[in-house]
Amino acid sequence: MEDELSFSDICGGRLALQRRHYSPSCREFCLSCPRLSLRSLTAVTCTVWLAAYGLFTLCENSMILSAAIFITLLGLLGYLHFVKIDQETLLIIDSLGIQLTSSYASGKESTTFIEMGKVKDVIINEAIYMKVIYYLCILLNDPVDPQGISQVVPVFQSAKPRLDCLTEVYRSCQEILAHQKATPTSP
């Protein structure tokens, strides 16, 4: 079963949450950000090139124009490959673990897998960042202290969804964690 809901991020931008229910013990959440706007890309490129042209008219050195074009292209490629994330995915399977995937605008993907035995809980935390923002995070068990937490892994860092979106994902994660705790593990 799959459905798509529309939410907004902390700045008011549009986000799309796709929920896929593969089974009672396996769910996937894909949070998609808006694609790179051609309007903003054109504005930045024109600004850099106009500034370079202004320097060219003052200095009459053609290297300035060549450098501006080269720097703009390198900056755009770097932004698309290392910064701009189009989609973040959380896949939770009660018997295996949680997989976090970030898909960049260039097509590059970054994946992290957390074994279910290391997961203590999934929570919604709050932080003060000029205002109060909420984020979903995974608490990992401390191997030394069973009551302790060794690490906090934030989820959907790039999209920064609002609380209503995080609540949808949180409830489903809690259902799966409860299902995993209720299911006896075989030796």
KOLKE-279086 format. One line per 10 residues: number of its first residue (from 1); their letters; for each residue x, y, z of N, C-alpha, C. Coordinates in steps of 0.02 Angstrom, whole numbers. Each point is the difference from the previous one (the first is absolute). Example, Ala and Ser with C-alpha at 12.3 -4.5 7.8 and 13.67 -1.06 7.14 Angstrom:
! KOLKE-279086
1 = as = 660/-284/390/-45/59/0/45/60/0 | -18/53/-36/42/59/3/-39/55/37
***
This chain:
! KOLKE-279086
1 = medelsfsdi = 42/-59/0/-42/59/0/44/62/0 | -17/48/-43/40/61/-5/-46/60/-1 | 20/52/35/-36/63/-4/49/58/7 | -21/58/-24/43/59/1/-36/57/35 | 35/31/47/-27/57/37/43/61/-12 | -30/58/4/36/62/-11/9/36/67 | 62/21/14/16/36/61/44/59/-18 | 21/37/51/46/55/-12/60/-6/47 | 56/31/-21/59/-1/42/-2/59/48 | 53/9/40/-1/52/51/1/70/-30
11 = cggrlalqrr = 18/6/-63/0/66/-34/-62/11/-42 | -46/-48/-1/-62/6/-38/3/-30/-69 | 56/-30/-19/6/-32/-65/-40/-65/-2 | -18/-21/-60/-42/-60/-9/42/-64/3 | -26/-49/36/31/-67/4/-53/-52/-16 | 21/-55/-30/-45/-55/-15/24/-62/38 | -45/-30/40/16/-60/37/-36/-59/-32 | 39/-48/-25/-29/-62/-26/8/-54/53 | -57/-31/17/1/-54/48/-15/-65/-36 | 44/-49/10/-10/-65/-31/-3/-52/56
21 = hyspscrefc = -56/-37/3/-9/-53/50/8/-67/-36 | 58/-31/9/12/-64/-32/-31/-58/40 | 2/6/66/-30/-50/44/-7/33/69 | -31/-34/48/-5/30/66/68/13/33 | 51/-33/-25/66/8/31/50/37/-44 | -23/28/-56/46/35/-46/-35/60/-32 | 30/59/11/-28/61/-29/57/44/-26 | -17/40/-50/49/45/-29/-31/70/-5 | 40/50/16/-21/69/-4/49/39/-43 | -24/30/-54/42/40/-45/-23/72/4
31 = lscprlslrs = 45/43/21/-15/71/6/36/37/-56 | -38/28/-46/28/33/-59/-4/76/8 | 57/32/-16/5/72/1/-12/26/-71 | -16/64/-7/-8/27/-68/66/-3/-38 | -4/-10/-64/59/-1/-43/32/69/-3 | 61/2/-24/36/63/-7/-38/44/-49 | -14/61/19/-37/47/-40/44/30/-55 | -24/-3/-61/37/30/-56/5/75/9 | -51/30/30/0/72/11/56/21/48 | 8/-36/56/53/17/48/69/-15/-29
41 = ltavtctvwl = 6/-54/-38/63/-17/-32/21/55/-50 | -48/23/-39/14/53/-49/18/65/35 | -34/16/54/15/62/37/70/0/28 | 21/-56/30/68/-4/28/52/4/-55 | -11/-37/-53/47/0/-56/7/69/-30 | -55/33/-12/1/68/-30/35/49/47 | -12/-5/64/32/45/48/76/-9/-1 | 23/-62/2/72/-12/-2/30/25/-65 | -32/-14/-55/27/20/-65/-3/75/-10 | -51/34/25/-3/73/-5/55/32/43
51 = aayglftlce = 11/-28/59/55/27/42/67/-11/-35 | 9/-58/-32/62/-13/-36/7/47/-60 | -55/14/-34/3/46/-57/17/71/23 | -27/19/58/17/66/28/74/5/16 | 29/-53/29/72/0/13/39/-1/-65 | -26/-35/-51/34/-3/-64/5/70/-32 | -55/38/5/0/68/-30/49/46/37 | 9/-11/65/48/41/38/72/-21/-14 | 13/-65/-2/69/-26/-6/20/-17/-72 | -49/-11/-43/11/-21/-69/44/-63/-3
61 = nsmilsaaif = -16/-48/44/36/-63/2/-50/-56/-13 | 8/-35/-56/-49/-52/-19/2/-61/46 | 53/-7/39/5/-55/47/-55/3/54 | -22/61/15/-53/8/50/-65/-33/-24 | -17/10/-63/-61/-31/-27/7/-76/-2 | 57/-24/-21/12/-72/-3/-3/-31/70 | 30/34/48/0/-25/69/-71/-1/28 | -40/52/-15/-69/2/25/-41/-57/-28 | 7/-15/-64/-36/-56/-30/22/-66/32 | 65/-9/6/28/-61/29/-23/-9/72
71 = itllgllgyl = 5/52/40/-20/-4/71/-75/-13/7 | -41/31/-43/-72/-12/3/-17/-73/-16 | 32/-27/-52/-13/-70/-18/23/-48/55 | 59/12/28/25/-43/54/-45/6/62 | -20/61/16/-44/10/57/-67/-36/-8 | -28/4/-60/-64/-33/-13/7/-76/5 | 53/-28/-30/11/-72/5/11/-22/72 | 39/38/38/11/-16/70/-64/3/41 | -41/51/-13/-64/8/35/-46/-60/-15 | -5/-19/-63/-44/-55/-19/24/-67/26
81 = hfvkidqetl = 66/-9/5/27/-65/20/9/-9/76 | 11/56/36/14/-7/72/-51/33/46 | -42/45/-25/-43/39/44/-74/-12/-11 | -23/7/-61/-72/-2/-15/-27/-72/2 | -39/-14/50/-31/-65/8/-73/5/-23 | -18/-43/-48/-68/0/-28/-47/-43/40 | 25/-56/27/-44/-47/34/37/-34/57 | -35/-7/56/25/-37/58/-49/-56/15 | 27/-60/12/-42/-59/9/18/-35/66 | -52/-21/36/8/-40/60/-37/-65/-13
91 = liidslgiql = 35/-56/2/-29/-67/-7/10/-36/65 | -55/-23/30/4/-34/64/-30/-70/-6 | 41/-50/18/-21/-70/-1/13/-28/70 | -52/-24/33/7/-18/71/52/-54/14 | 11/-47/-45/47/-53/13/72/16/-21 | 9/52/-40/66/17/-25/28/66/28 | -35/54/-13/24/64/24/-29/58/-39 | 36/56/2/-23/62/-31/53/21/-51 | -24/16/-60/45/24/-53/-18/72/-16 | 49/44/0/-9/71/-17/37/13/-65
101 = tssyasgkes = -35/28/-49/30/14/-65/-12/73/-19 | 52/33/-23/-5/68/-26/18/-1/-73 | -44/26/-43/12/3/-72/13/73/-19 | 60/11/-27/21/68/-19/-26/17/-70 | 1/65/-16/-24/24/-64/41/-27/-58 | 63/-17/12/43/-26/-53/-11/-74/-13 | -40/-33/42/-12/-72/-8/38/-41/51 | 47/30/36/38/-35/51/-46/-19/58 | 12/-58/30/-39/-22/58/46/-17/58 | -22/17/59/36/-16/61/-47/-41/45
111 = ttfiemgkvk = 23/-59/20/-43/-45/39/34/-19/66 | -40/-1/53/22/-21/66/-48/-53/25 | 28/-54/27/-42/-54/28/14/-7/74 | -53/-5/39/5/-9/72/-36/-65/18 | 37/-46/30/-30/-64/20/-53/12/54 | -54/-40/-3/-54/10/48/22/-14/71 | 49/-43/10/26/-13/67/33/60/32 | 23/47/-40/32/61/25/-50/56/13 | -61/-7/-25/-50/54/6/-34/-5/67 | 5/54/38/-35/4/65/-70/27/-10
121 = dviineaiym = -6/54/-39/-65/31/-11/4/50/-57 | -57/20/-25/-6/54/-49/-41/54/34 | 26/61/1/-34/54/36/-3/63/-43 | -43/46/21/0/67/-28/32/45/52 | 53/33/-20/36/44/45/-11/72/-22 | 14/46/43/-7/71/-19/66/35/12 | 11/51/-40/61/40/5/-19/73/-10 | 40/43/28/-11/72/-8/50/24/-52 | -28/25/-55/40/24/-57/-33/64/-23 | 9/53/37/-34/64/-10/-75/-7/14
131 = kviyylcill = -25/-60/1/-68/-18/20/3/-74/17 | -53/-27/26/-1/-71/18/-14/-41/-63 | 44/-47/-15/-11/-46/-55/0/-71/27 | -34/-44/-35/-5/-70/21/36/-43/-52 | 29/-54/24/32/-47/-46/-7/-71/28 | -4/-46/-47/-6/-71/17/70/-27/8 | 11/-40/52/66/-30/8/-7/-71/29 | 52/-38/-14/5/-69/22/50/-3/57 | -21/-28/57/44/-8/57/31/-69/-4 | 66/-3/6/36/-64/-3/20/-23/70
141 = ndpvdpqgis = -5/-65/11/18/-29/65/75/9/14 | 15/11/63/70/2/21/19/-71/17 | 53/-27/-33/19/-70/13/24/-12/72 | 25/52/33/25/-8/69/-56/7/51 | -42/50/-9/-54/14/47/-67/-14/-34 | -36/-53/19/-63/-17/-34/-54/55/6 | 4/42/51/-48/54/8/22/64/-36 | 62/0/-24/28/60/-31/-11/4/-75 | 18/57/-26/-4/13/-72/69/16/-25 | 23/-35/-52/67/11/-26/2/54/-53
151 = qvvpvfqsak = -54/7/-38/0/47/-55/-71/20/-18 | -8/61/-25/-63/25/-25/9/12/-75 | -40/-34/-41/6/6/-73/-60/39/-26 | 10/62/-23/-57/38/-27/-21/-26/-69 | -65/5/-13/-29/-22/-63/-30/60/-35 | 0/0/-66/-27/54/-41/33/67/16 | 66/0/3/38/61/17/-5/53/-53 | -2/-19/-62/-1/49/-54/-69/30/-10 | -52/-41/2/-68/23/-15/-27/44/56 | 18/-14/62/-25/37/58/-76/7/1
161 = prldcltevy = -36/-57/2/-74/4/1/-26/26/66 | -62/24/-3/-33/25/61/-26/-59/41 | -25/17/59/-21/-50/48/-55/-47/-26 | -47/25/-39/-54/-42/-25/25/-57/-44 | 50/14/-41/31/-52/-42/39/-49/42 | 38/26/48/40/-44/43/-45/-46/41 | -57/24/20/-47/-40/40/-25/-60/-40 | -13/9/-64/-22/-56/-43/53/-55/-1 | 63/19/-11/54/-49/-3/12/-31/69 | -2/41/52/12/-23/68/-51/-54/20
171 = rscqeilahq = -63/11/-13/-52/-49/19/11/-67/-34 | 17/2/-64/12/-63/-35/62/-36/26 | 52/39/14/60/-31/29/-14/-31/67 | -39/33/41/-17/-27/66/-42/-64/-6 | -45/-2/-51/-39/-62/-11/47/-58/-17 | 48/12/-42/46/-53/-20/45/-20/59 | 24/49/38/41/-16/58/-40/-40/51 | -64/17/9/-42/-38/47/-12/-71/-27 | -9/-6/-66/-9/-66/-31/63/-41/8 | 58/31/-6/64/-34/6/12/-24/72
181 = katptsp = -20/41/49/9/-19/70/-49/-55/20 | -59/0/-31/-51/-50/16/15/-68/-32 | 36/1/-56/17/-62/-34/59/-33/33 | -8/-62/23/58/-34/32/53/-16/-53 | 62/8/21/56/-16/-45/19/-73/8 | 10/-33/-56/18/-71/3/76/-7/10 | 22/-51/38/71/-7/14/40/-23/-60
***
